[in-house]
Amino acid sequence: MARKKAALDFEQSLADLQTLVERLENGELSLEDSLAAFEQGIGLTRDCQAALAQAEQKVQILLERDGELAEAPFDADLPE
């Protein structure tokens, strides 16, 4: 279930980021609202990058396991 939640969180963050970009590109936000949206977008971008880094690590673990595709324990809380 954790995988589904992580995938949903990534998908939601990506959708929220796309919405923010569209609002910023529209050009109708005030400077204050634009800065707030930009700040929120930076947070969402970091969340997405972290999720992608974790997925990349998991793929690397799977590919390096004795040349065979086999799952290995993965600790998402390890420092980068």
PDB file of N, CA, C and O in Angstrom:
ATOM      1  N   MET A   1       0.814  -1.185   0.000  1.00  0.00           N
ATOM      2  CA  MET A   1       0.000   0.000   0.000  1.00  0.00           C
ATOM      3  C   MET A   1       0.861   1.254   0.000  1.00  0.00           C
ATOM      4  O   MET A   1       0.449   2.278  -0.545  1.00  0.00           O
ATOM      5  N   ALA A   2       2.048   1.198   0.598  1.00  0.00           N
ATOM      6  CA  ALA A   2       2.940   2.354   0.643  1.00  0.00           C
ATOM      7  C   ALA A   2       3.343   2.774  -0.764  1.00  0.00           C
ATOM      8  O   ALA A   2       3.483   3.964  -1.045  1.00  0.00           O
ATOM      9  N   ARG A   3       3.533   1.789  -1.654  1.00  0.00           N
ATOM     10  CA  ARG A   3       3.900   2.117  -3.033  1.00  0.00           C
ATOM     11  C   ARG A   3       2.794   2.901  -3.728  1.00  0.00           C
ATOM     12  O   ARG A   3       3.061   3.884  -4.418  1.00  0.00           O
ATOM     13  N   LYS A   4       1.561   2.466  -3.544  1.00  0.00           N
ATOM     14  CA  LYS A   4       0.437   3.156  -4.172  1.00  0.00           C
ATOM     15  C   LYS A   4       0.321   4.579  -3.633  1.00  0.00           C
ATOM     16  O   LYS A   4       0.066   5.517  -4.388  1.00  0.00           O
ATOM     17  N   LYS A   5       0.509   4.734  -2.315  1.00  0.00           N
ATOM     18  CA  LYS A   5       0.421   6.064  -1.706  1.00  0.00           C
ATOM     19  C   LYS A   5       1.527   6.958  -2.246  1.00  0.00           C
ATOM     20  O   LYS A   5       1.277   8.118  -2.574  1.00  0.00           O
ATOM     21  N   ALA A   6       2.748   6.436  -2.342  1.00  0.00           N
ATOM     22  CA  ALA A   6       3.863   7.225  -2.858  1.00  0.00           C
ATOM     23  C   ALA A   6       3.612   7.621  -4.309  1.00  0.00           C
ATOM     24  O   ALA A   6       3.886   8.754  -4.704  1.00  0.00           O
ATOM     25  N   ALA A   7       3.089   6.685  -5.102  1.00  0.00           N
ATOM     26  CA  ALA A   7       2.791   6.989  -6.501  1.00  0.00           C
ATOM     27  C   ALA A   7       1.695   8.041  -6.598  1.00  0.00           C
ATOM     28  O   ALA A   7       1.770   8.948  -7.427  1.00  0.00           O
ATOM     29  N   LEU A   8       0.670   7.920  -5.744  1.00  0.00           N
ATOM     30  CA  LEU A   8      -0.402   8.903  -5.751  1.00  0.00           C
ATOM     31  C   LEU A   8       0.105  10.269  -5.295  1.00  0.00           C
ATOM     32  O   LEU A   8      -0.280  11.295  -5.857  1.00  0.00           O
ATOM     33  N   ASP A   9       0.969  10.285  -4.275  1.00  0.00           N
ATOM     34  CA  ASP A   9       1.539  11.543  -3.808  1.00  0.00           C
ATOM     35  C   ASP A   9       2.356  12.205  -4.915  1.00  0.00           C
ATOM     36  O   ASP A   9       2.269  13.417  -5.114  1.00  0.00           O
ATOM     37  N   PHE A  10       3.145  11.414  -5.630  1.00  0.00           N
ATOM     38  CA  PHE A  10       3.942  11.959  -6.726  1.00  0.00           C
ATOM     39  C   PHE A  10       3.034  12.512  -7.811  1.00  0.00           C
ATOM     40  O   PHE A  10       3.231  13.629  -8.288  1.00  0.00           O
ATOM     41  N   GLU A  11       2.039  11.723  -8.198  1.00  0.00           N
ATOM     42  CA  GLU A  11       1.118  12.160  -9.243  1.00  0.00           C
ATOM     43  C   GLU A  11       0.371  13.423  -8.831  1.00  0.00           C
ATOM     44  O   GLU A  11       0.181  14.327  -9.645  1.00  0.00           O
ATOM     45  N   GLN A  12      -0.051  13.489  -7.578  1.00  0.00           N
ATOM     46  CA  GLN A  12      -0.767  14.670  -7.095  1.00  0.00           C
ATOM     47  C   GLN A  12       0.155  15.882  -7.060  1.00  0.00           C
ATOM     48  O   GLN A  12      -0.245  16.976  -7.459  1.00  0.00           O
ATOM     49  N   SER A  13       1.376  15.699  -6.590  1.00  0.00           N
ATOM     50  CA  SER A  13       2.337  16.807  -6.548  1.00  0.00           C
ATOM     51  C   SER A  13       2.625  17.315  -7.952  1.00  0.00           C
ATOM     52  O   SER A  13       2.718  18.521  -8.175  1.00  0.00           O
ATOM     53  N   LEU A  14       2.763  16.401  -8.886  1.00  0.00           N
ATOM     54  CA  LEU A  14       3.026  16.788 -10.278  1.00  0.00           C
ATOM     55  C   LEU A  14       1.839  17.542 -10.869  1.00  0.00           C
ATOM     56  O   LEU A  14       2.022  18.537 -11.570  1.00  0.00           O
ATOM     57  N   ALA A  15       0.628  17.075 -10.591  1.00  0.00           N
ATOM     58  CA  ALA A  15      -0.575  17.760 -11.075  1.00  0.00           C
ATOM     59  C   ALA A  15      -0.701  19.147 -10.440  1.00  0.00           C
ATOM     60  O   ALA A  15      -1.049  20.113 -11.121  1.00  0.00           O
ATOM     61  N   ASP A  16      -0.421  19.247  -9.140  1.00  0.00           N
ATOM     62  CA  ASP A  16      -0.472  20.544  -8.455  1.00  0.00           C
ATOM     63  C   ASP A  16       0.573  21.500  -9.034  1.00  0.00           C
ATOM     64  O   ASP A  16       0.311  22.691  -9.204  1.00  0.00           O
ATOM     65  N   LEU A  17       1.743  20.972  -9.329  1.00  0.00           N
ATOM     66  CA  LEU A  17       2.803  21.788  -9.915  1.00  0.00           C
ATOM     67  C   LEU A  17       2.398  22.305 -11.294  1.00  0.00           C
ATOM     68  O   LEU A  17       2.636  23.466 -11.625  1.00  0.00           O
ATOM     69  N   GLN A  18       1.793  21.444 -12.081  1.00  0.00           N
ATOM     70  CA  GLN A  18       1.336  21.854 -13.408  1.00  0.00           C
ATOM     71  C   GLN A  18       0.277  22.959 -13.300  1.00  0.00           C
ATOM     72  O   GLN A  18       0.289  23.912 -14.079  1.00  0.00           O
ATOM     73  N   THR A  19      -0.616  22.829 -12.353  1.00  0.00           N
ATOM     74  CA  THR A  19      -1.644  23.852 -12.136  1.00  0.00           C
ATOM     75  C   THR A  19      -1.007  25.183 -11.743  1.00  0.00           C
ATOM     76  O   THR A  19      -1.406  26.240 -12.232  1.00  0.00           O
ATOM     77  N   LEU A  20      -0.016  25.121 -10.857  1.00  0.00           N
ATOM     78  CA  LEU A  20       0.677  26.347 -10.448  1.00  0.00           C
ATOM     79  C   LEU A  20       1.376  27.022 -11.623  1.00  0.00           C
ATOM     80  O   LEU A  20       1.314  28.241 -11.778  1.00  0.00           O
ATOM     81  N   VAL A  21       2.033  26.224 -12.441  1.00  0.00           N
ATOM     82  CA  VAL A  21       2.722  26.776 -13.608  1.00  0.00           C
ATOM     83  C   VAL A  21       1.728  27.457 -14.539  1.00  0.00           C
ATOM     84  O   VAL A  21       1.993  28.550 -15.041  1.00  0.00           O
ATOM     85  N   GLU A  22       0.593  26.823 -14.770  1.00  0.00           N
ATOM     86  CA  GLU A  22      -0.422  27.423 -15.627  1.00  0.00           C
ATOM     87  C   GLU A  22      -0.925  28.748 -15.054  1.00  0.00           C
ATOM     88  O   GLU A  22      -1.129  29.713 -15.791  1.00  0.00           O
ATOM     89  N   ARG A  23      -1.121  28.789 -13.735  1.00  0.00           N
ATOM     90  CA  ARG A  23      -1.573  30.034 -13.097  1.00  0.00           C
ATOM     91  C   ARG A  23      -0.519  31.128 -13.235  1.00  0.00           C
ATOM     92  O   ARG A  23      -0.849  32.285 -13.497  1.00  0.00           O
ATOM     93  N   LEU A  24       0.751  30.760 -13.059  1.00  0.00           N
ATOM     94  CA  LEU A  24       1.824  31.744 -13.185  1.00  0.00           C
ATOM     95  C   LEU A  24       1.967  32.226 -14.631  1.00  0.00           C
ATOM     96  O   LEU A  24       2.176  33.414 -14.875  1.00  0.00           O
ATOM     97  N   GLU A  25       1.855  31.313 -15.573  1.00  0.00           N
ATOM     98  CA  GLU A  25       1.973  31.684 -16.989  1.00  0.00           C
ATOM     99  C   GLU A  25       0.809  32.550 -17.452  1.00  0.00           C
ATOM    100  O   GLU A  25       0.950  33.337 -18.388  1.00  0.00           O
ATOM    101  N   ASN A  26      -0.327  32.406 -16.805  1.00  0.00           N
ATOM    102  CA  ASN A  26      -1.511  33.183 -17.158  1.00  0.00           C
ATOM    103  C   ASN A  26      -1.267  34.674 -16.948  1.00  0.00           C
ATOM    104  O   ASN A  26      -1.825  35.504 -17.665  1.00  0.00           O
ATOM    105  N   GLY A  27      -0.431  35.015 -15.963  1.00  0.00           N
ATOM    106  CA  GLY A  27      -0.047  36.395 -15.733  1.00  0.00           C
ATOM    107  C   GLY A  27      -1.073  37.254 -15.017  1.00  0.00           C
ATOM    108  O   GLY A  27      -0.922  38.475 -14.970  1.00  0.00           O
ATOM    109  N   GLU A  28      -2.101  36.654 -14.465  1.00  0.00           N
ATOM    110  CA  GLU A  28      -3.141  37.434 -13.802  1.00  0.00           C
ATOM    111  C   GLU A  28      -2.991  37.481 -12.283  1.00  0.00           C
ATOM    112  O   GLU A  28      -3.826  38.078 -11.603  1.00  0.00           O
ATOM    113  N   LEU A  29      -1.942  36.863 -11.739  1.00  0.00           N
ATOM    114  CA  LEU A  29      -1.721  36.878 -10.301  1.00  0.00           C
ATOM    115  C   LEU A  29      -0.985  38.151  -9.901  1.00  0.00           C
ATOM    116  O   LEU A  29      -0.187  38.694 -10.666  1.00  0.00           O
ATOM    117  N   SER A  30      -1.267  38.610  -8.697  1.00  0.00           N
ATOM    118  CA  SER A  30      -0.515  39.744  -8.170  1.00  0.00           C
ATOM    119  C   SER A  30       0.913  39.282  -7.873  1.00  0.00           C
ATOM    120  O   SER A  30       1.208  38.087  -7.878  1.00  0.00           O
ATOM    121  N   LEU A  31       1.777  40.241  -7.620  1.00  0.00           N
ATOM    122  CA  LEU A  31       3.159  39.893  -7.301  1.00  0.00           C
ATOM    123  C   LEU A  31       3.213  39.020  -6.055  1.00  0.00           C
ATOM    124  O   LEU A  31       3.943  38.029  -6.019  1.00  0.00           O
ATOM    125  N   GLU A  32       2.449  39.381  -5.041  1.00  0.00           N
ATOM    126  CA  GLU A  32       2.434  38.606  -3.795  1.00  0.00           C
ATOM    127  C   GLU A  32       1.930  37.178  -4.038  1.00  0.00           C
ATOM    128  O   GLU A  32       2.513  36.218  -3.533  1.00  0.00           O
ATOM    129  N   ASP A  33       0.860  37.043  -4.803  1.00  0.00           N
ATOM    130  CA  ASP A  33       0.319  35.715  -5.111  1.00  0.00           C
ATOM    131  C   ASP A  33       1.289  34.915  -5.980  1.00  0.00           C
ATOM    132  O   ASP A  33       1.420  33.701  -5.818  1.00  0.00           O
ATOM    133  N   SER A  34       1.964  35.597  -6.896  1.00  0.00           N
ATOM    134  CA  SER A  34       2.950  34.928  -7.747  1.00  0.00           C
ATOM    135  C   SER A  34       4.106  34.387  -6.917  1.00  0.00           C
ATOM    136  O   SER A  34       4.560  33.264  -7.137  1.00  0.00           O
ATOM    137  N   LEU A  35       4.578  35.181  -5.968  1.00  0.00           N
ATOM    138  CA  LEU A  35       5.666  34.726  -5.103  1.00  0.00           C
ATOM    139  C   LEU A  35       5.233  33.542  -4.240  1.00  0.00           C
ATOM    140  O   LEU A  35       6.002  32.601  -4.045  1.00  0.00           O
ATOM    141  N   ALA A  36       4.014  33.586  -3.728  1.00  0.00           N
ATOM    142  CA  ALA A  36       3.507  32.470  -2.924  1.00  0.00           C
ATOM    143  C   ALA A  36       3.377  31.206  -3.778  1.00  0.00           C
ATOM    144  O   ALA A  36       3.727  30.113  -3.333  1.00  0.00           O
ATOM    145  N   ALA A  37       2.877  31.361  -4.994  1.00  0.00           N
ATOM    146  CA  ALA A  37       2.740  30.215  -5.902  1.00  0.00           C
ATOM    147  C   ALA A  37       4.115  29.659  -6.271  1.00  0.00           C
ATOM    148  O   ALA A  37       4.303  28.445  -6.340  1.00  0.00           O
ATOM    149  N   PHE A  38       5.070  30.557  -6.506  1.00  0.00           N
ATOM    150  CA  PHE A  38       6.430  30.125  -6.831  1.00  0.00           C
ATOM    151  C   PHE A  38       7.040  29.344  -5.673  1.00  0.00           C
ATOM    152  O   PHE A  38       7.666  28.304  -5.879  1.00  0.00           O
ATOM    153  N   GLU A  39       6.855  29.850  -4.455  1.00  0.00           N
ATOM    154  CA  GLU A  39       7.373  29.167  -3.273  1.00  0.00           C
ATOM    155  C   GLU A  39       6.744  27.777  -3.122  1.00  0.00           C
ATOM    156  O   GLU A  39       7.439  26.810  -2.812  1.00  0.00           O
ATOM    157  N   GLN A  40       5.451  27.684  -3.339  1.00  0.00           N
ATOM    158  CA  GLN A  40       4.770  26.392  -3.270  1.00  0.00           C
ATOM    159  C   GLN A  40       5.294  25.464  -4.369  1.00  0.00           C
ATOM    160  O   GLN A  40       5.478  24.268  -4.146  1.00  0.00           O
ATOM    161  N   GLY A  41       5.529  26.022  -5.541  1.00  0.00           N
ATOM    162  CA  GLY A  41       6.056  25.229  -6.653  1.00  0.00           C
ATOM    163  C   GLY A  41       7.434  24.666  -6.362  1.00  0.00           C
ATOM    164  O   GLY A  41       7.737  23.532  -6.735  1.00  0.00           O
ATOM    165  N   ILE A  42       8.273  25.455  -5.697  1.00  0.00           N
ATOM    166  CA  ILE A  42       9.603  24.967  -5.324  1.00  0.00           C
ATOM    167  C   ILE A  42       9.473  23.761  -4.390  1.00  0.00           C
ATOM    168  O   ILE A  42      10.188  22.772  -4.551  1.00  0.00           O
ATOM    169  N   GLY A  43       8.571  23.841  -3.428  1.00  0.00           N
ATOM    170  CA  GLY A  43       8.349  22.716  -2.518  1.00  0.00           C
ATOM    171  C   GLY A  43       7.859  21.477  -3.253  1.00  0.00           C
ATOM    172  O   GLY A  43       8.328  20.368  -2.996  1.00  0.00           O
ATOM    173  N   LEU A  44       6.920  21.666  -4.162  1.00  0.00           N
ATOM    174  CA  LEU A  44       6.402  20.535  -4.939  1.00  0.00           C
ATOM    175  C   LEU A  44       7.485  19.931  -5.824  1.00  0.00           C
ATOM    176  O   LEU A  44       7.564  18.712  -5.975  1.00  0.00           O
ATOM    177  N   THR A  45       8.317  20.786  -6.407  1.00  0.00           N
ATOM    178  CA  THR A  45       9.409  20.304  -7.251  1.00  0.00           C
ATOM    179  C   THR A  45      10.369  19.449  -6.438  1.00  0.00           C
ATOM    180  O   THR A  45      10.810  18.397  -6.901  1.00  0.00           O
ATOM    181  N   ARG A  46      10.692  19.892  -5.235  1.00  0.00           N
ATOM    182  CA  ARG A  46      11.594  19.121  -4.370  1.00  0.00           C
ATOM    183  C   ARG A  46      10.970  17.779  -3.989  1.00  0.00           C
ATOM    184  O   ARG A  46      11.659  16.760  -3.949  1.00  0.00           O
ATOM    185  N   ASP A  47       9.668  17.780  -3.712  1.00  0.00           N
ATOM    186  CA  ASP A  47       8.978  16.522  -3.397  1.00  0.00           C
ATOM    187  C   ASP A  47       9.052  15.552  -4.572  1.00  0.00           C
ATOM    188  O   ASP A  47       9.327  14.366  -4.392  1.00  0.00           O
ATOM    189  N   CYS A  48       8.804  16.065  -5.771  1.00  0.00           N
ATOM    190  CA  CYS A  48       8.852  15.221  -6.973  1.00  0.00           C
ATOM    191  C   CYS A  48      10.261  14.704  -7.220  1.00  0.00           C
ATOM    192  O   CYS A  48      10.440  13.534  -7.560  1.00  0.00           O
ATOM    193  N   GLN A  49      11.264  15.562  -7.054  1.00  0.00           N
ATOM    194  CA  GLN A  49      12.652  15.137  -7.248  1.00  0.00           C
ATOM    195  C   GLN A  49      13.041  14.047  -6.259  1.00  0.00           C
ATOM    196  O   GLN A  49      13.742  13.102  -6.619  1.00  0.00           O
ATOM    197  N   ALA A  50      12.591  14.173  -5.017  1.00  0.00           N
ATOM    198  CA  ALA A  50      12.896  13.153  -4.011  1.00  0.00           C
ATOM    199  C   ALA A  50      12.239  11.824  -4.369  1.00  0.00           C
ATOM    200  O   ALA A  50      12.859  10.769  -4.235  1.00  0.00           O
ATOM    201  N   ALA A  51      10.994  11.869  -4.821  1.00  0.00           N
ATOM    202  CA  ALA A  51      10.293  10.639  -5.216  1.00  0.00           C
ATOM    203  C   ALA A  51      10.990   9.982  -6.406  1.00  0.00           C
ATOM    204  O   ALA A  51      11.123   8.759  -6.452  1.00  0.00           O
ATOM    205  N   LEU A  52      11.432  10.787  -7.361  1.00  0.00           N
ATOM    206  CA  LEU A  52      12.132  10.238  -8.520  1.00  0.00           C
ATOM    207  C   LEU A  52      13.491   9.660  -8.127  1.00  0.00           C
ATOM    208  O   LEU A  52      13.899   8.630  -8.665  1.00  0.00           O
ATOM    209  N   ALA A  53      14.190  10.301  -7.208  1.00  0.00           N
ATOM    210  CA  ALA A  53      15.480   9.785  -6.740  1.00  0.00           C
ATOM    211  C   ALA A  53      15.298   8.438  -6.048  1.00  0.00           C
ATOM    212  O   ALA A  53      16.106   7.529  -6.234  1.00  0.00           O
ATOM    213  N   GLN A  54      14.234   8.308  -5.247  1.00  0.00           N
ATOM    214  CA  GLN A  54      13.965   7.036  -4.578  1.00  0.00           C
ATOM    215  C   GLN A  54      13.645   5.943  -5.596  1.00  0.00           C
ATOM    216  O   GLN A  54      14.097   4.807  -5.460  1.00  0.00           O
ATOM    217  N   ALA A  55      12.872   6.290  -6.602  1.00  0.00           N
ATOM    218  CA  ALA A  55      12.541   5.306  -7.642  1.00  0.00           C
ATOM    219  C   ALA A  55      13.802   4.891  -8.393  1.00  0.00           C
ATOM    220  O   ALA A  55      13.982   3.715  -8.709  1.00  0.00           O
ATOM    221  N   GLU A  56      14.667   5.848  -8.674  1.00  0.00           N
ATOM    222  CA  GLU A  56      15.915   5.547  -9.375  1.00  0.00           C
ATOM    223  C   GLU A  56      16.800   4.627  -8.539  1.00  0.00           C
ATOM    224  O   GLU A  56      17.419   3.707  -9.074  1.00  0.00           O
ATOM    225  N   GLN A  57      16.864   4.871  -7.225  1.00  0.00           N
ATOM    226  CA  GLN A  57      17.646   4.008  -6.347  1.00  0.00           C
ATOM    227  C   GLN A  57      17.102   2.587  -6.345  1.00  0.00           C
ATOM    228  O   GLN A  57      17.865   1.621  -6.371  1.00  0.00           O
ATOM    229  N   LYS A  58      15.800   2.467  -6.316  1.00  0.00           N
ATOM    230  CA  LYS A  58      15.192   1.135  -6.301  1.00  0.00           C
ATOM    231  C   LYS A  58      15.495   0.395  -7.608  1.00  0.00           C
ATOM    232  O   LYS A  58      15.813  -0.794  -7.588  1.00  0.00           O
ATOM    233  N   VAL A  59      15.398   1.084  -8.720  1.00  0.00           N
ATOM    234  CA  VAL A  59      15.722   0.469 -10.016  1.00  0.00           C
ATOM    235  C   VAL A  59      17.185   0.039 -10.028  1.00  0.00           C
ATOM    236  O   VAL A  59      17.510  -1.050 -10.502  1.00  0.00           O
ATOM    237  N   GLN A  60      18.065   0.886  -9.510  1.00  0.00           N
ATOM    238  CA  GLN A  60      19.489   0.553  -9.467  1.00  0.00           C
ATOM    239  C   GLN A  60      19.733  -0.685  -8.628  1.00  0.00           C
ATOM    240  O   GLN A  60      20.529  -1.543  -9.007  1.00  0.00           O
ATOM    241  N   ILE A  61      19.060  -0.789  -7.494  1.00  0.00           N
ATOM    242  CA  ILE A  61      19.192  -1.970  -6.628  1.00  0.00           C
ATOM    243  C   ILE A  61      18.737  -3.215  -7.380  1.00  0.00           C
ATOM    244  O   ILE A  61      19.386  -4.258  -7.307  1.00  0.00           O
ATOM    245  N   LEU A  62      17.644  -3.111  -8.090  1.00  0.00           N
ATOM    246  CA  LEU A  62      17.116  -4.258  -8.829  1.00  0.00           C
ATOM    247  C   LEU A  62      18.058  -4.686  -9.948  1.00  0.00           C
ATOM    248  O   LEU A  62      18.230  -5.881 -10.190  1.00  0.00           O
ATOM    249  N   LEU A  63      18.658  -3.741 -10.620  1.00  0.00           N
ATOM    250  CA  LEU A  63      19.523  -4.067 -11.756  1.00  0.00           C
ATOM    251  C   LEU A  63      20.897  -4.583 -11.340  1.00  0.00           C
ATOM    252  O   LEU A  63      21.517  -5.339 -12.088  1.00  0.00           O
ATOM    253  N   GLU A  64      21.376  -4.199 -10.187  1.00  0.00           N
ATOM    254  CA  GLU A  64      22.721  -4.579  -9.772  1.00  0.00           C
ATOM    255  C   GLU A  64      22.777  -5.876  -8.975  1.00  0.00           C
ATOM    256  O   GLU A  64      23.867  -6.301  -8.591  1.00  0.00           O
ATOM    257  N   ARG A  65      21.695  -6.489  -8.724  1.00  0.00           N
ATOM    258  CA  ARG A  65      21.655  -7.686  -7.884  1.00  0.00           C
ATOM    259  C   ARG A  65      22.093  -8.912  -8.662  1.00  0.00           C
ATOM    260  O   ARG A  65      21.254  -9.592  -9.252  1.00  0.00           O
ATOM    261  N   ASP A  66      23.376  -9.212  -8.680  1.00  0.00           N
ATOM    262  CA  ASP A  66      23.944 -10.399  -9.337  1.00  0.00           C
ATOM    263  C   ASP A  66      23.488 -10.539 -10.783  1.00  0.00           C
ATOM    264  O   ASP A  66      23.374 -11.656 -11.289  1.00  0.00           O
ATOM    265  N   GLY A  67      23.234  -9.455 -11.433  1.00  0.00           N
ATOM    266  CA  GLY A  67      22.808  -9.513 -12.819  1.00  0.00           C
ATOM    267  C   GLY A  67      21.392 -10.001 -13.000  1.00  0.00           C
ATOM    268  O   GLY A  67      20.914 -10.105 -14.129  1.00  0.00           O
ATOM    269  N   GLU A  68      20.714 -10.302 -11.913  1.00  0.00           N
ATOM    270  CA  GLU A  68      19.342 -10.783 -11.987  1.00  0.00           C
ATOM    271  C   GLU A  68      18.407  -9.728 -11.428  1.00  0.00           C
ATOM    272  O   GLU A  68      18.783  -8.946 -10.555  1.00  0.00           O
ATOM    273  N   LEU A  69      17.208  -9.714 -11.932  1.00  0.00           N
ATOM    274  CA  LEU A  69      16.210  -8.801 -11.403  1.00  0.00           C
ATOM    275  C   LEU A  69      15.568  -9.430 -10.183  1.00  0.00           C
ATOM    276  O   LEU A  69      14.722 -10.318 -10.291  1.00  0.00           O
ATOM    277  N   ALA A  70      15.986  -8.955  -9.025  1.00  0.00           N
ATOM    278  CA  ALA A  70      15.436  -9.453  -7.769  1.00  0.00           C
ATOM    279  C   ALA A  70      15.341  -8.280  -6.817  1.00  0.00           C
ATOM    280  O   ALA A  70      16.251  -7.453  -6.748  1.00  0.00           O
ATOM    281  N   GLU A  71      14.258  -8.206  -6.091  1.00  0.00           N
ATOM    282  CA  GLU A  71      14.091  -7.100  -5.156  1.00  0.00           C
ATOM    283  C   GLU A  71      15.030  -7.246  -3.972  1.00  0.00           C
ATOM    284  O   GLU A  71      15.321  -8.347  -3.506  1.00  0.00           O
ATOM    285  N   ALA A  72      15.494  -6.088  -3.499  1.00  0.00           N
ATOM    286  CA  ALA A  72      16.342  -6.032  -2.319  1.00  0.00           C
ATOM    287  C   ALA A  72      15.700  -5.058  -1.341  1.00  0.00           C
ATOM    288  O   ALA A  72      14.927  -4.197  -1.761  1.00  0.00           O
ATOM    289  N   PRO A  73      15.997  -5.168  -0.058  1.00  0.00           N
ATOM    290  CA  PRO A  73      15.452  -4.211   0.893  1.00  0.00           C
ATOM    291  C   PRO A  73      15.817  -2.794   0.504  1.00  0.00           C
ATOM    292  O   PRO A  73      16.932  -2.545   0.045  1.00  0.00           O
ATOM    293  N   PHE A  74      14.916  -1.887   0.677  1.00  0.00           N
ATOM    294  CA  PHE A  74      15.132  -0.499   0.294  1.00  0.00           C
ATOM    295  C   PHE A  74      14.679   0.384   1.434  1.00  0.00           C
ATOM    296  O   PHE A  74      13.537   0.292   1.886  1.00  0.00           O
ATOM    297  N   ASP A  75      15.567   1.237   1.897  1.00  0.00           N
ATOM    298  CA  ASP A  75      15.248   2.148   2.980  1.00  0.00           C
ATOM    299  C   ASP A  75      15.125   3.543   2.405  1.00  0.00           C
ATOM    300  O   ASP A  75      16.128   4.172   2.068  1.00  0.00           O
ATOM    301  N   ALA A  76      13.902   4.028   2.291  1.00  0.00           N
ATOM    302  CA  ALA A  76      13.643   5.343   1.701  1.00  0.00           C
ATOM    303  C   ALA A  76      14.129   6.465   2.593  1.00  0.00           C
ATOM    304  O   ALA A  76      14.221   7.605   2.137  1.00  0.00           O
ATOM    305  N   ASP A  77      14.442   6.190   3.838  1.00  0.00           N
ATOM    306  CA  ASP A  77      14.856   7.235   4.757  1.00  0.00           C
ATOM    307  C   ASP A  77      16.364   7.428   4.825  1.00  0.00           C
ATOM    308  O   ASP A  77      16.851   8.211   5.641  1.00  0.00           O
ATOM    309  N   LEU A  78      17.113   6.721   3.975  1.00  0.00           N
ATOM    310  CA  LEU A  78      18.564   6.889   3.973  1.00  0.00           C
ATOM    311  C   LEU A  78      18.907   8.284   3.457  1.00  0.00           C
ATOM    312  O   LEU A  78      18.236   8.787   2.556  1.00  0.00           O
ATOM    313  N   PRO A  79      19.945   8.916   4.015  1.00  0.00           N
ATOM    314  CA  PRO A  79      20.347  10.234   3.510  1.00  0.00           C
ATOM    315  C   PRO A  79      20.893  10.110   2.106  1.00  0.00           C
ATOM    316  O   PRO A  79      21.469   9.090   1.726  1.00  0.00           O
ATOM    317  N   GLU A  80      20.700  11.173   1.346  1.00  0.00           N
ATOM    318  CA  GLU A  80      21.140  11.159  -0.053  1.00  0.00           C
ATOM    319  C   GLU A  80      22.623  11.361  -0.160  1.00  0.00           C
ATOM    320  O   GLU A  80      23.165  11.377  -1.265  1.00  0.00           O
TER     321      GLU A  80
END
